[in-house]
Amino acid sequence: MTGFGEARYEDDHYSIRAEIKTLNSKYLDIAVRIPRSFNDKEIHIRNLISEHLERGKVSLIFEFSNKGTSLAKVNINEGLFHEYYDKLKELSDGVESNSADLFKMAVQFPDVIETTEDDANLEKEWALILPVIKDAINNCNEFRIKEGKVLTENLNKYIESICNNLEEIELLDPLRVERIKSRLNENLKDFASREELDVNRLEQELIYYIEKLDISEEKVRLASHLNYFSEILNGKRSMGKKMNFIAQEIGREINTIGSKSNDAGIQKLVVNMKEELEKIKEQVLNIL
């Protein structure tokens, strides 16, 4: 969801620049910084962004400059100015203070100088600004699409790597089972020569032990999760949250295989898969 877009417009009268940045976020979080004279357009801008961007922390800034003579009207409230000035003069005389700066202070008080904009001219300027903002949003989306293609390639590589490790586990697993059986047989021969055994109870314990070490179901579920992840990744819909959930399920199966395998070779492959999965989890945050 990270992205950047910029657009500009300039003619003999106006200079306009819009910039939009997006960062990862679970929700759509919009921050807008615009000139005060266009504050009434903020809702319009937010709605425009939400139409084109689904999730992410979005920051939009646009700069506007009028090269010509401003059409803003300046009004001075003379009555209010005199009230401020006379009161300040009275206070100054009461403490025998220098009154040289009283004029400057009175002018700076609230509502003494009022600036009003020509509404018709503001709408004319907004008609120039709006396309620039739209272009910046479109450029940001194009940036995100390019980043998304690179991200898709990387995620496919990570998934492929996990699949390759799973295939190696498939080859090692029968050998692991045989080693476990052989070790059990040797231990049983040694134990049976010294103790009387309850054969039925022994068989039950062995079956329980072997089932605890069996990873067949985990391998099938992991392969299924990997296929589903790839299917969503290469689809056309935005499914970032779903992919995050699937990645968690992939991790669960990998951990179970690691804990049940009791085999050094398989453990090494599990470590490799965990490393690739961490890369996936980190990158999935960038997907809508």
Buried (B, 14 or more C-beta within 10 A) or exposed (E): BBBBBBBEBEEEEBEBBBBBBBEEEEEBEBEBEBEEBBEEBBEEBBEBBEEEBEBBBBBBBBEBEBEEEEEEEEEEBEEBBEBBBEEBBEEBEEEEEEBEEBEEEBEEBEEBBEEEBEEEBBEEBBEBBBEBBBBBBBBBBEBBEEBBEEBBEEBBEBBEBBBBBBEBBEEBBEEBBEEBEEEEEEEEEEEEEEEEEEEEEEEEEEEEEEEEEEBEEBBEBBBEBBEBBBEBBEEEEBBBEBBBEBBEBBBBBBBBBBEBBBBEBBBEBBEBBBEBBEBBBEBBEBBB
